[in-house]
Amino acid sequence: MMGINPQIPQAINGVIGPPPYPHLETIPPRAESPGFPRRVEELREATLPSPTGDPLFDRWPSNLAAMAPGTVIAVRHVTATAAPVVTAPITSARLIKFRSTDALGRPSYGTATLIVPRAPSPTPGPRPILVNNLPIDSLGAACTPGYTLAHGFSIATGPTDIIPPTTALALSHGYAVLIPDHQGPRMAYAEPIVAGHVVLDSVRAASALEPDQFGRSRVAMTGYSGGAIATNGAAKLLGSYAPELAPRFVGAALGGVPADFRMLVGSMNANLATGLFHAATFGIARERPEILTMANNPALWIATSPLKNVCLIPEALAGQTFMPMQLLANVGDPFHSPVAEHIYRVTKMADKKSVVPLYIYNGAQEWWIPAAGARNLFAEQCRLGATAVYREYFGEHITTMFTGFPGAMTWLDARLRGVPAPNECP
């Protein structure tokens, strides 16, 4: 986290000039940034993901401000392409586009896929829903699970879309599965507020789509790693952003959760995790343009290049560069700057209590996303009066995705069947 000599960023910019991103006649809605100069808005547009070619994912509706969050904008049946992906017998799969809210409270939209199994519901009454927040961890708009479910497997499909088999297992047990593209239309990887909004609005949209079947059903959610960022954001925002849904939420399982970005600077920067760390920083900058104003010229070349569309695997491989983030900033000490301190604070949401019971778990041998962050989250939520349990499993980040999986799924199954959540807060 330490700073470098401030003459180094000046020297880097002296050698490498700025990228030639275009001047625009009009600023597209997705790049509008009130309070920022026009050139920053043009830069923001240049860093946002390229269109997929599918209007349902790409088109930014003009009347979002007139809609309530969760309003259904469009629906597409994707059963034929989704069935081979989920590998479980299903009755239907529908891609839903709905109104949502970005990280700064401005109208936005989201997409999610609602999958209904052939298996009967395991409980009487409305079929319960498991919200599966997959670790998208990508910058390209075609890297989302929704795009794969709508178009089939491709080079952009993330391996974590199907491993571990959370979706297939839940469907085989008779639960409906809702899979949000929780990074939002700007693909804001690691931004927990926009992710929380999209998750909660996806439940609103699914409930509005079939009120008789899903308007009153129990809801649980799960997420690991990047998916845990979304689950954590939704759990903390549920009471304020979607209070009408709170009585229906029965549990949230968070594994390998990046709960404290200040801690992750020290554990992920300038090592084999640095590719994912850089991608997450660019992802957050897509919702928070003040970060872009701190990027040096090489960083802007990268952010406006085709690398702005990369998916999970190339990002992970970029860790072999060991590139420290300090060499991509235009100041010598970016991690102790006012902008960084603001990002640490607003993304942690340390004052927000989860109104849904929590199952927090982490690998005891984690080095990139240390268990201390998950322990601190558990202690924070206990202080605020939440219902929570905490588990540590043998392994680092990848192995804990599997060693912690059975415990998380067993806990979620009990919640969806109506068993009250235990509370292990001291």
Residue, then its C-alpha position, 0 to 999 in steps of 0.5 A: m500500500m505504500g506510496i512511491n516518489p511522486q516524480i515517478p508518475q510525472a516521468i511516466n506521463g512524460v514518456i507516454g502520452p494520453p490515449p486518443y479517445p474521441h470527442l462526442e457530440t452528445i454524452p450517452p446516458r450510460a456515461e453521464s456524470p453530473g459534476f464532472p467536466r465533459r472530457v471526463e464524461e467522454l473518457r468514461e464512455a471510452t472505458l465502458p464495455s463494447p456492445t454485445g450486439d444484443p439490444l436487450f443487453d445493450r440498449w439503454p432505455s430513455n424513460l428509466a426515470a419514469m419507472a419504479p425500481g424493479t419494473v419489467i422492461a423486456v422478457r425473452h424466453v431462453t429455455a433452449t439455450a439455457a437448458p444445456v448450461v444448467t444441466a438440470p431438467i427445467t420447465s422454463a428460463r426467461l431473461i428479464k430486463f428491469r429498471s434498477t439504480d446505479a451506485l450514485g442513485r441514478p436510474s439504470y437497468g439490470t438483467a437476470t435469468l429466472i429458471v423454473p425446474r421440472a422438479p416439484s417444489p420441496t415445500p407447500g405454497p409458492r415455490p422458493i427462489l434461490v438467488n445465485n450471485l455468480p462470481i462474474d469478475s469480468l469487464g466485458a458485457a458478454c462475460t455475464p451468465g445471462y449472456t451465456l444462458a441466452h446465447g449458449f457457451s462461448i469463449a466468454t463463458g466463465p467457468t464459475d457459471i457452472i462450477p460449483p454446480t449451485t444452480a443445477l443442485a438447487l433446480s434438482h431440489g425443486y427451487a427456482v433459481l434467479i441469476p442476476d447479472h449483478q455488475g449492471p450494464r456498465m460491468a462495474y466489477a466489484e462495486p457492491i452498491v450497484a450489485g446490491h441494487v441489481v440483485l434486489d431489483s431482480v427479485r422485484a422483477a421476478s415477483a412482478l413477472e409471475p406474482d401468483q408463483f413468485g410474489r410471496s415465495r421465500v427467497a435466499m441468496t448465495g455468492y462466493s468471491g465476486g458473487a459474495i460482493a453482490t450478496n453482501g451488498a444486497a443483504k446490507l441494502l435490503g432494509s433501506y432499498a427494498p424493505e418490502l422484500a425483507p420479510r421474504f428473505v430467509g438467508a444469505a450465504l457469503g463465501g470468500v467475501p471481499a468485505d474490506f477493500r482497504m485490506l485487499v489493497g495490501s493482499m492483492n496488489a503487486n502479486l499473482a492477484t494483481g490482474l484481478f485487482h486492477a480489473a476490480t479497480f477499473g470496474i469500480a471506476r465505471e460507476r465512480p468516475e473520480i477514480l478515472t481522474m487519478a489514472n495516468n496515461p498508461a492506465l488510460w490506454i489500457a482502460t480504453s483499449p480492447l482490454k476493457n472487454v476481458c473476462l475472468i481468465p485473461e484477468a487472472l493470467a494478468g497477475q503474472t505481470f506483478m504490476p503494482m497499481q502505483l505505477l498506473a496512478n498519476v499521484g505517488d500515494p494513491f491508496h492513501s488519497p482522499v478518493a481512496e479513503h472515500i471508496y473504502r468507506v462507501t463500499k464497506m457500508a460498515d453502518k448498515k445492518s443486514v436484515v436477512p440472516l447471514y452464513i459467512y464463511n472463508g478459507a482459513q489459509e486465505w492469502w488474497i482475501p484474508a479470513a480477517g475480513a470475513r471475521n470482521l464482517f461477522a463481528e460488525q454485523c453482530r454489533l449491529g444486531a444481525t442474525a449471523v453464523y461464521r465458519e472457517y474451512f481448510g483451504e485458500h480461495i479456490t479450494t474453499m469454494f469447494t470445501g465450504f460449498p456443502g455447508a453453505m448449501t445445507w444451511l440455505d436448504a434449511r432456510l428455504r424449507g422454513v427452518p429458522a436461522p440460528n444465531e451465533c453472535p456472542 
